[in-house]
Amino acid sequence: MEKAIAIIGAGIGGLTTAMLLKQKGFEPTVYESAPSIQPVGAGIVMANNAMQVYKKAGIQHTIEQAGNKITVMKITDERLKPISVMELSKYESVYGVYNVAIHRAALQRILAEETGFENIILSKRLLRIEQNENYQLSFEDGTVAHTDVVIGADGIKSVVRKQLFNTGEIRDAQQVCWRGICEMNLSEKYQHEANELWGKGKRFGFVKISDSKVYWYAVASKWLVKENSQSLTELLNEFHPEVLAMINATPQENIFISDITDLEPISTWAKDKACLLGDAAHATTPNMGQGACQAVEDAYTIAQLLGAGKEIKDAFASYEKRRIKKAHDIVKRSWSVGKISHIENGALIWLRNIAMKSLPGSANNKLLDKIFDISNLG
Ligand SMILES: Cc1cc2nc3c(=O)[nH]c(=O)nc-3n(C[C@H](O)[C@H](O)[C@H](O)COP(=O)(O)OP(=O)(O)OC[C@H]3O[C@@H](n4cnc5c(N)ncnc54)[C@H](O)[C@@H]3O)c2cc1C
């Protein structure tokens, strides 16, 4: 008899896993706590490595059409003068996919449609998971389900991780993040660029996600925010006028504020017939724009291994082995980038920027070569 597979969480990680498993002939059930698949109103960049997976899944063009292709990533100073420029054309021609900036809701809608809404059960918040001869899932609404296999894709505060793996410390990066989407006609030169502007202990990023929509985020060291009870435009008033225009063009109620956190790397993602993926396994600070992309790599690896007919336990153990180093390298590097980007001392900022400008392009390329390479996943 076919084994029952439960995926907890309908985020990008859970839905991508469900879609890929369905393509391999499995019939997973996704349990999602929210009453609808409505992620925070923000954008996201799905980088080349994730888009390679979506190409294999046959949804590359659907995602590209719903979003915007990004061909250059830039780090600049607060007046938009470049510090570091990463050209992506090499990877576009090698892998046949672009980095795509897209509204989170649009991406999750595509993934949910591919998964099939009949396979996603909403308003099912997992409260308790117990392992006997199979797994018993108890939900907030008083219902209970049994499953042979559990995939915990329930985010950084994962109940599956806490209860089955008994681990996971969430770290506070001491930075606050604002996210918003505005309607705006961006200057022609920014149409296919992702820009991040670094100031003193604060930064601002923006990218076009569709014909008329621009997604932006601001990040500031917590102490700056605590000491200043000023508005976001006042906090960023030395930034380029385009920055202030984007914030002003965003209705206040559509700006989301959150702390920047991550999960201290954990050594076990798989145990018997259960595993963790995405933020539940390796939540990272967003400084490399790779959190969701790494979840997509997890999903692909699991689907490949299960699809090859491996025993569940062996498949999950192999998944952990194939994925853990890269995911943890990103968590660690991203944490450091968060610190470097928030230097506040003027002389150190000057030195940092000089050092970054003088880095040969090959240094950035080496990093992207590694991140975009998914050849070891199976
Ligand atoms: C500011 C910011 C910017 C980012 N930008 C990027 C980017 O550009 N590119 C990128 O790749 N990544 C980015 N990330 C990271 C990315 O958002 C996450 O890594 C990704 O969304 C993780 O997906 P996930 O499916 O693992 O978890 P989540 O998105 O957290 O999904 C978990 C799901 O599980 C559900 N759930 C939780 N608990 C339960 C429960 N008990 N029972 C049932 N359901 C439950 C939740 O409702 C949710 O739907 C960014 C993150 C932040 C904070």
The ligand as a Gaussian input file, in Angstrom:
#p B3LYP/6-31G(d) Opt

LIG

0 1
 C       12.983000      40.072000       4.996000
 C       13.158000      38.758000       4.324000
 C       13.501000      38.702000       2.981000
 C       13.729000      37.486000       2.355000
 N       14.083000      37.469000       1.037000
 C       14.351000      36.283000       0.442000
 C       14.729000      36.228000      -0.942000
 O       14.758000      37.251000      -1.650000
 N       15.012000      35.005000      -1.488000
 C       14.944000      33.847000      -0.755000
 O       15.225000      32.773000      -1.302000
 N       14.575000      33.874000       0.545000
 C       14.266000      35.041000       1.149000
 N       13.872000      35.067000       2.458000
 C       13.751000      33.803000       3.210000
 C       12.449000      33.100000       2.905000
 O       11.349000      33.955000       3.125000
 C       12.294000      31.870000       3.776000
 O       13.504000      31.169000       3.860000
 C       11.241000      30.949000       3.188000
 O       10.012000      31.625000       3.082000
 C       11.101000      29.700000       4.051000
 O       10.089000      28.909000       3.518000
 P        9.529000      27.692000       4.370000
 O        8.455000      27.096000       3.523000
 O       10.634000      26.842000       4.844000
 O        8.920000      28.355000       5.681000
 P        7.732000      29.445000       5.858000
 O        7.677000      30.377000       4.713000
 O        7.923000      29.991000       7.219000
 O        6.437000      28.546000       5.804000
 C        6.031000      27.762000       6.885000
 C        4.544000      27.485000       6.741000
 O        4.143000      26.611000       7.790000
 C        2.969000      27.088000       8.406000
 N        3.001000      26.612000       9.797000
 C        3.793000      27.046000      10.798000
 N        3.534000      26.379000      11.925000
 C        2.564000      25.472000      11.617000
 C        1.871000      24.483000      12.381000
 N        2.134000      24.294000      13.690000
 N        0.925000      23.726000      11.779000
 C        0.641000      23.911000      10.426000
 N        1.259000      24.845000       9.691000
 C        2.223000      25.616000      10.267000
 C        3.065000      28.597000       8.264000
 O        1.799000      29.221000       8.357000
 C        3.698000      28.741000       6.878000
 O        2.734000      28.775000       5.878000
 C       13.614000      36.283000       3.093000
 C       13.238000      36.326000       4.439000
 C       13.009000      37.553000       5.048000
 C       12.622000      37.566000       6.504000

